Structure formats: C-alpha cells, structure tokens
Amino acid sequence: MWNRRQLTYFLALSYLIFDIFICNVIGLNVCTSGSATSCEECLLIHPSCAWCAQEEFGRERTLTSRCDLTQNLKKRGCEDSSIESPNSTTTVVKNMPLSSKGSGPTQYDVIQIMPQKIALNLRPGDQTWFEVQVRQVEDYPVDLYYLMDLSLSMKDDLDTIRNLGTKLAEEMKKLTSNFRLGFGSFVDKNMSPFSYTAPKYHNNPCNGYKPFPNCVPSFGFRHLLSLTDKVDRFNEEVQKQMVSRNRDAPEGGFDAILQAAVCKERIGWRKEAYHLLVFATDDVPHLALDGKLGGLVQPHDGQCHLNEKSEYSASTRMDYPSLALLGEKLAENNIFLIFAVTKRLYVIYKNFTALIPGTMVEILDQDSKNIIQLIVNAYNNIRSQVELTVWDHPEDMSLSFTATCQDGRPLPGLQKCADLKIGDTVSFNVTVDARGCPAPETQQKFTIKPVGFKDSLEVAVDYLCDCGCTQLTQANSSRCSSAGTHTCGTCRCEPGYLGARCECQEGEAGSLHMAACREAEGKQVCSGRGECSCNQCLCYESEFGKIYGTFCECDDFSCARHKGILCSGHGECHCGECKCHAGFVGDNCNCSTETAPCLSGDGKICSGRGVCVCGRCQCTEPGAFGDTCEKCPTCPDACGTKRECVECRLFGSGRLADNQTCQRLCKDEIVTVETLKSDDPSAVLCLYKTENDCVMKFTYSEHANGQSVLTALKEPECAGAPDALTVLLAVVGSILLVGIALLAVWKLVITIHDRREFARFQSARSRARYEMASNPLYKQPISSHAVETVFNMHSKSYNGAVH
C-alpha cells in the first residue's frame, strides 16, 4: 500500500507524463510554438520546456528550436550538461518533533506544528508540495480574560458572577493545570449621542431613573485585573464594580476587545498559552463609522491606548474599530474570541464569526447563570478543531490545501479539521505553484499558522527564473559577428543587425530568400503579419498583443474568452490556445477544479447526491437541489438526515448533540407545534421511535424561497400507563365471561343431546304400544281389578274402626 507522499509524487509524475503525451499526440508542442527567444523566456512557457545552451545546436534552424521538450532536445543531439530545465524543490530547514504535553518544565519548548521552517525553490508553473502536521497537546496553559458589559441592563449578570473566579478555576483545573484569569469592563464612549452628557448626569447617569437611581459614569474600556492565577483577586475586583448607563442600545464593546488584544503587556498574555477572550454582553456593538455620529472622523489606529489608570484614553478621539482590523489584531496576538450573548443576539454575532477568524458564539442566560458551562463548552470546541491560515501570501503564488483529519480520508480544498480529541494529530498537504517571476533576486516568504496557536511554519521562497548559462554571457562576441551578445548559445544582436549570428543588417532581403519565410508553398510571407528579412520573419506590432512564431503564425490574443476576458483571466494565451493556470481547465479556462464550493455541511461532495463540475454541484439524485444538493425532500435518506437535526436542536440528543457540530450541520428552520398537520401535499411526513419507545413525528418541506422548514411536535407521542384496578377488573371480567360462555356452550350441547335421546325414547315407546295392541296373544290382566276391590274393602274397614 502506498503512503500519501508516494501517492502524491506518483500523481504529479503521471500528470507531467500525460501532459507531455497529449502535447505530442495532438501535434501541439507548447515549447516550440511559444515565443521564446531566450532561455528565461523558454522556462516561463511551461514546466516541461527546456533550453539547449549547446553552442553548435540548431545553427541551421530558427532560434525558437532551442526551446523544446527535454526528450526532443536529446534526440536532436543536445547533451545533458547543456540542457537548462530546473525543477521546483522543497527543503525542510527546521523539523522538531511534536510535543505531547503542554505544562511542566518544558512548556516553553512546546511544539504543536511540524515542520517549523521550509525553503522552496519554485519554477513558474511547476508545482511542488509539502506536508504540515498539527497536534493539540494535552494540559496546555490557558489565559482567560473576562470582558464584561457593565451597562445598566447587565446588573443581574454582575450579581451572578461575584464568585465566578473560584468556580471557574475549579472547572478549568479539570482541563489544564496552568490557568490564569483576568477581568475588564466596558460601557460606551462617554460623549453624545452615545451617553448622557448633561451636567446633572456627569457623576451619576442614573440621576432621576427611578428603577435604579445610582450608577457610575460611563466609560469606554477599563482594565481591572491583569491575568493572574490568584482567582480570589478576580472575585474581589468583581465585588467592587457598579453598573453604568448609556443612552443608545449598542455598546462600545469592540473598542474594549481591540484594547484587550493589543495591550498584551498590560493584560499579561503569555506567549506559551491559549488566549481566550470572553466577551459578555446583552446588546449589539457599535461598528466603524458609527463614531461619525459624535464627530469622530479619525479611524482607529489599532494601537494600545491605556493610560496610567488602565482606562482607554482614546475613546473620545477615535472611531470604533472595523471588523477587518479587529480580526487582524486578534489573529496577530493568537486570541480566541468567545461571544457570550443572549439568545436574541445569537444570529447577529454568528454572522460576525464568519468575518472574524478564530471566533465563536455561545448563548448566555439572561442572568449569566450558565457562564461557567458556556466557557467550558467553548474551550472544548476550540480544542476540538484545527484551522490553518496563510499570512503574507504572495500575489503571484497559488496555494491549495488537502486536509487529512482523524478518519484518514483526504479532503481536497479544506484547511480545517473538526471533531478532534486532545492529542490527535492531523495533517495538511500544501501544494504551491508560482504563476510568474518577480523582480530579479527577489526572495519572498509567507507563514502558515493554525488559528489561535503561537506555533507557525515559516516558508521561504526563491524563484527559479534565471538560467545557469547566463553566467557565461559575452558582450560583442565574435560568435555574434562582434555585433551582439552571446548568451546560452544564442546571439542578441545590436540594433540594426539581424540573423542567428547577427550576420545581416536590416534591409538586406532578396526574392531567393523569401521561401524561408513561408510556412508552406502558397502561404503568405510571414503569414501576412510580418516582413521577411535575412531569412527570418520580423513580426508586426499589434495593439491587441504580441505576434510571434517562426512565420508570425502565433499571437497571444486570439484565444477563447469568457465574458470578454481572455482565457477567463485564469490562463495564458499561446498561439490560439489557452494554457490554464493550476486549478482551472476548459477551452477558455473558466472551469475550476476546486471542490471546496461543492462540499456540504457534512463534508461530502454535493451531499452525496451529485457531481462537482467547474466548482458547482450538478445534482444527479432525482428531487435533489440546492447549492450542494443538500435539499431533497423525496430522497430515501431525507428523514434520516433531518432526524439527527431534530434530535440535537430540540432535545440535545443524538449523534450531533455536540453544540458546535449541531450548529454547523443543522441550519434549517425548525417550527414546533402541538399537533402536526399534513395539509401541505409537498411536505414529507417523517417519524421515528425514540429511546423511550415514544414516536416522534415531523414534516420536511421546502419553501419557494429555497429555505428548508422542519415542522415537529414539541414532545414525542407516548402511550399512557394503564390503571392497575382497571387491568385487574378487566382480567377478572374476562375470566368470568369466558367461564359463563363455556357453561352456556356446555349446557347447549347437553340440551341438544338430551332432546335427541328423549326423541329416540319416545319413538321406541310408540313402536312398543303399537306392537302390544296388535298382538293376538295379549290379554288384559284381571288381577288389577281384584287388587283394587280388596283395597277398597280394607279402606272401609279402617274407616269404620276409626269412627
């Protein structure tokens, strides 16, 4: 089985061989069809092009014949030592192993990214790559600065966090043995129209406010406690604080965030620790340009402005900071920003996280009762993901990333891994491609850095744009008829001289030499776009671009366009054909090979229901639609996919119960109802059995505006437990009924049987009487009468005796 490095090398080599094969099979050689008249120009045409600097090579041919594929140059007799064809290379300069633990005696030498320094030698168009490994070490030190809104609406929150320091330290000790805590507060700029500025409000902005008549003057930002491991001091500082009152609803929190980020010496941020900045508020912030309402036209300079009282001194002199400036300063100082906001503000601050790298948002209870669990959850979410950022990215260089997360599956186009455990190691394959050459002897560098980490990878770049043979350049060389400069096997003629060896002067031409300037018999001289001089074509200048080639048959402007842009702006035009930059294909280079836009929230290409074509999903599953084919009410897996979102969003259970994962994958609107109606014929009814043997029902539908809507019951349907007495009576009654029914059946059977027997008896008796009456031998017995007479006589005697 090949490892990732061998596979990448094989693919790159296969691409190069395939590219060379195609160029030869279809008859197009980009090297010879280009406009190269020097070694440097040849190297810029294509990575497969090489230049032959051999002296006797190609004397009888045109100048461009020295630029060709390496194998072609060798076939035509160019020696290996004379071929100029440098390749891009990667050299690891510093590569210290990753650490496994953060705290302890070696905490200052903790390494979380490998390697640490790399040197690249880049030839334009020739890609190279390197691998970056990142590991979140265990027990890494944590600095947490709690920045709290002390406007009047946060009074109940202030009461709640009076003993926050002790409780928070106890929870954080379960995650790290080296924890420090700091505290700061903010309200808003103490000027109109943001605060109350009338004389009666100078010392007490709450003057005349009956619900809360006493409060402190408004202020922009106040640093109250530098980061310390003595958490009791945090409690002491909180006990001293009082709320203030400002006029408008938005707060000046972004002023405070910036000062907490850039005043690192005053705050006490340690270089060798995670920096967490918790921002607790119940309202929206003021943004850049809001300061103009108060006459503040000076933009924020991004500097620290804390005075001797540790208060923000430039609050009434400079505007609020912009989101871009805020993100830049947070990233420079490796700070994770956690927005702890009330539920009604969640969407607003969630949008901020998309614009400020390294930020997240959590929902804060109205009285901040859940602040400790909120911070712990946010910390765990931060430690469960790694995202790479690029600093000082050169404009003439393209970078592409492929992430390999804990499941070992490469994910092209991704710079982030999520759902990690502390101690997991993830890797990123970085492909680098230079699109051109900067000024001579230019060295550039850029930095790759995980968001919020102090560790980084420094990458130094040197461009391979010069040929080694240029070091042997000779001016006024005899090889050039003393009328030109000899370099890399060719002559650069002085003005007024022409020819391979500068042997001709301008104007020398004859009909005998015109044939050398025709591409074929019957064709125009120099393709009608140049003049023949000294057996070679001098191409005309054009306002549209450059005309070149042995017979002026090529130019750099007659290629396919997309929306009026030559080669879509993603390629170079060579002799009527677009040569696309890395990451683009097609006749006009308008088709991107990037797959990142096609990745759905679950990390699959087009949600597994389509294919990614030119950076866009083409859905192949019937009924699927959406930017990433994520919408599909009629798909067999629709109910199963939406079930996980219903479980995590409504009940906090299921596979996606992790808060960050649920928020990232489940963005559909969920409406809860008491009774589920099925009026909408386009809605799909879904139901599943819960762990408690209840049935949960919901419908899945798509609105005309493209939004997915889930309508779910507030609670699963569960059958009620039966009454014990009812069950007992039902059982006894059932037994009695069964018994009576059996007796009735038995009685019916016996009755029928008896009647049949009696009928049989009567029939037999009737037959017996008939036989006795018709028997001639039968006579009526006399003794019966005698008995009766005797009986009567005895009766009379007895009666007489009695009388």
Buried (B, 14 or more C-beta within 10 A) or exposed (E): EEEBEEEBEEEBEEEBEEBBEEBEEEEBBBBBBBBBBBBBBBBBBBBBBBBBBBEEBBEEEBBBBBBBBBEBBBEBEBEEEBBBBBEBBBEEEEEEEBBEEBBEEEBEEBBBBBBBBBBBBBBBBBBBBBBBBBBBBBBBBBBBBBBBBBBBBBBBBBEBBEBBBEBBBEBBEEBBBBBBBBBBBBBBBBBEEBBBBEEEBEEBBBBEBEEEEEBBBBBBBBBBBBBBEEBEBBBEBBEEBEBBBBBEEBBBBBBBBBBBBBBBEBBBBBEBBBBBBBBBBBBBBBBBEBBEBBEBEEBBEBEBBBEEEBBBBBBBEBBBBBBEBBBBBBBEBBBBBBBBBBEEBBEBBBEBBEEBBBBBBBBBBEBBBBBBEBBBBBBBBBBBBBBBBBEEEBEBBBBBBBBBBEEEEBBBBBBBBBBBEBEBBBBBBBBBBBBEBBEEEEEBBBEBBBBBBBBBBBBBBBBBBBBEBBEEEEEEBEBBBEBBBBBBBBBBBBEEBBBBBBBBBEEEBEEEBEEBBBBEEEEEBBBEBBBBBBBBBBBEEEEEBEBBBBBBBBBBBBBBBBEEEBBBBBBBBBBBBBBBBBBBBBBBBBBBBBBBBBBBEBBBBBBBBBEBEBBBBEBEBEBBBBBBBBBBBEBEEBBEBBBBBBBBBBEEEBEBBBBBBBBBBBEBEBEBEEEBEEEEEEBBEBBBEBEEEEEBBBBBBBEEEEEBBBBBBEEBEEEEEEEEEEEEEEEEEEEEEEEEEEEEEEEEEEEEEEEEEEEEEEEEEEEEEEEEEEEEEEEEEEEEEEEEEEEEEEEEEEEEEEE
